[in-house]
Amino acid sequence: MRRLSTLAVVAAALSVPAGLAAAGAAGPPDAGAAPSTSLAPETTGAESSGIEPTVADATGELAAVTLLEPATTGSGPLPTFRWEPVAGAAEYVLAVLTQSGEPIWAWQGAETSVMLGAWDVAPADANVPGPLITEASVWFVAAFDATAAPIAVSEMRPIAP
Amino acid sequence: VSNRRISFRQRVGAGSVAVAAALAAVPVGSADSARSPAADVADVAALVAAPPTTTATFAPGVWKGRAIGTGGISASGAEGFLPEPVVVDFEFSVRADGTVESGVWQWSGEVVSATAEASGIFQMAGSGPLGGTNASVEITGTIHMSGSVTVNGNVLDVDQDMPAEASFFASWAACTVATGDLAIGGRAAQQDAGVATTVKAPFTARMVAGPDADSTIEQVFFELVTDAEAIIAAGAPVAGDVVDLVLRIERWHHELFRAAQCGSATPNLMPGTQPHTYLVELIGSILVAALANPAAYSTNDILDLGLAALRIGVIGTAAVDPAFADQVEASLHAALQSKLDAAENEVDCQIVGIAANALGFTDIAAGAVACAG
């Protein structure tokens, strides 16, 4: 498929549903740029807050989903993703991709946290089948209401094992 | 009977009397005509109920096991044996608190009894529930025996039920595998009663599903394959059905992995060489067939199908078959592009944008920018 080498366009497209082209995402693809730079120039690099949302707030059409965990580094191969509930959300979509845009895993559900692979308990065996975080990647969450219409979407946050 | 009795005598002479008393209350024939075969059976039945002690327990989960019963008993000139080994199948669930529930056992076989003056041969069949705890599994139920006994030349028909009562435990258990002797309690009781016994019923059991599973790994696998094939045969699957199937496959994969961690899971669960990824490939086939006609699906459906494909590993970095992943990915891309082309409102564009970003279709994601703008 047609994937670009940076997340700039991905982030831009993700922001579009809200009608907002993020400042860091509206420019042309930059193959050499670091994800954090391409995605959100305003980020402070603080692990707890991550990258500022690139969508929605300015237009008010889509709210921002606030991502909580994992931290942007040191997540391990099988992190648990967690975000704040969105008022009116009936379902969330989580997607995890490599920084080059290769999809790693996706999930749908009503919960506001999920372990990569949807494991309910972390497997003890290191040879876990299925998706793993083995390289610098990104993830985002979108919220849908009961009619399956999007109502909020998060930033594209970096994650590294 | 005569031939079997000769065989029995030979076994006695060889020191390998084979009696199934511990398993099913084998009639130990008595020369005393006042004692009926049923009484003999009841005597032996009472021998199988000794409460055993144990150091191993069955872990929470669904267990399936099989015992092979052999051996014999003898006392006061009366002897009995199983002319052929009998198979005892059992299955039960162990709850997190160690309680055994939903257990069943069953066996059937032939039992021969003999004394100097009498001999009998019986068809026996037993079944019933299992209960108790994971440290001492309790057998109850009914044993039916039918046949004949010859006493001093008189042939008497026997056809009766008797209660089964016994218990067993795992003498060794490691994660999802356990071994033991189904007859251990009965054998101890027989010895306490002065009955010589060689009765054994060694069993192996393995955990076939986790505590929350409602069926065995093999059974669920069969159901998943059957359901997937039915969806394929239907031709135009409902997106929700595909997503539901993906979630069931995911749960099954997790159960299988947990079982395999202790090496008890079979590498393949159907005859042939297909790996566990067989189910993932079935999902891929369903998607390719469905996405051939994207007009039959809503934009949300395409989102759901794409996410399901990524979740289960049909596509993405964890895809089990990269070549097939490319094919499915191409189908998803074409379907999503068609939805972008046909988008009628901002919500459609938003959904396409989210799907495109999740699936890594940056060209479509970029198109969604214009769509929404």
Chai-1 contact restraints between the chains, C-beta under 6 A:
chainA,res_idxA,chainB,res_idxB,connection_type,confidence,min_distance_angstrom,max_distance_angstrom,comment,restraint_id
A,M1,B,E329,contact,1.0,0.0,6.0,A-B,restraint_1
A,M1,B,H333,contact,1.0,0.0,6.0,A-B,restraint_2
A,M1,B,F361,contact,1.0,0.0,6.0,A-B,restraint_3
A,R2,B,D363,contact,1.0,0.0,6.0,A-B,restraint_4
A,R3,B,G360,contact,1.0,0.0,6.0,A-B,restraint_5
A,R3,B,T362,contact,1.0,0.0,6.0,A-B,restraint_6
A,L4,B,T362,contact,1.0,0.0,6.0,A-B,restraint_7
A,V9,B,T362,contact,1.0,0.0,6.0,A-B,restraint_8
A,V9,B,A366,contact,1.0,0.0,6.0,A-B,restraint_9
A,V10,B,N357,contact,1.0,0.0,6.0,A-B,restraint_10
A,V10,B,T362,contact,1.0,0.0,6.0,A-B,restraint_11
A,V10,B,A365,contact,1.0,0.0,6.0,A-B,restraint_12
A,A13,B,G353,contact,1.0,0.0,6.0,A-B,restraint_13
A,A13,B,N357,contact,1.0,0.0,6.0,A-B,restraint_14
A,A13,B,A365,contact,1.0,0.0,6.0,A-B,restraint_15
A,A13,B,A366,contact,1.0,0.0,6.0,A-B,restraint_16
A,A13,B,A368,contact,1.0,0.0,6.0,A-B,restraint_17
A,A13,B,V369,contact,1.0,0.0,6.0,A-B,restraint_18
A,L14,B,N357,contact,1.0,0.0,6.0,A-B,restraint_19
A,V16,B,G353,contact,1.0,0.0,6.0,A-B,restraint_20
A,V16,B,A368,contact,1.0,0.0,6.0,A-B,restraint_21
A,V16,B,V369,contact,1.0,0.0,6.0,A-B,restraint_22
A,V16,B,A372,contact,1.0,0.0,6.0,A-B,restraint_23
A,P17,B,Q350,contact,1.0,0.0,6.0,A-B,restraint_24
A,P17,B,G353,contact,1.0,0.0,6.0,A-B,restraint_25
A,P17,B,A372,contact,1.0,0.0,6.0,A-B,restraint_26
A,A95,B,A358,contact,1.0,0.0,6.0,A-B,restraint_27
A,L97,B,G360,contact,1.0,0.0,6.0,A-B,restraint_28
A,G101,B,G360,contact,1.0,0.0,6.0,A-B,restraint_29
A,G101,B,T362,contact,1.0,0.0,6.0,A-B,restraint_30
A,E102,B,T317,contact,1.0,0.0,6.0,A-B,restraint_31
A,E102,B,G360,contact,1.0,0.0,6.0,A-B,restraint_32
A,P103,B,L310,contact,1.0,0.0,6.0,A-B,restraint_33
A,P103,B,G316,contact,1.0,0.0,6.0,A-B,restraint_34
A,P103,B,L359,contact,1.0,0.0,6.0,A-B,restraint_35
A,P103,B,G360,contact,1.0,0.0,6.0,A-B,restraint_36
A,I104,B,G316,contact,1.0,0.0,6.0,A-B,restraint_37
A,I104,B,T317,contact,1.0,0.0,6.0,A-B,restraint_38
A,A106,B,L307,contact,1.0,0.0,6.0,A-B,restraint_39
A,A106,B,L310,contact,1.0,0.0,6.0,A-B,restraint_40
A,A106,B,R311,contact,1.0,0.0,6.0,A-B,restraint_41
A,A106,B,A358,contact,1.0,0.0,6.0,A-B,restraint_42
A,W107,B,R311,contact,1.0,0.0,6.0,A-B,restraint_43
A,Q108,B,L307,contact,1.0,0.0,6.0,A-B,restraint_44
A,A118,B,E250,contact,1.0,0.0,6.0,A-B,restraint_45
A,D125,B,Q261,contact,1.0,0.0,6.0,A-B,restraint_46
A,P129,B,F257,contact,1.0,0.0,6.0,A-B,restraint_47
A,G130,B,A318,contact,1.0,0.0,6.0,A-B,restraint_48
A,P131,B,A318,contact,1.0,0.0,6.0,A-B,restraint_49
A,A142,B,I354,contact,1.0,0.0,6.0,A-B,restraint_50
A,A148,B,N300,contact,1.0,0.0,6.0,A-B,restraint_51
A,A149,B,V347,contact,1.0,0.0,6.0,A-B,restraint_52
A,P150,B,Q350,contact,1.0,0.0,6.0,A-B,restraint_53
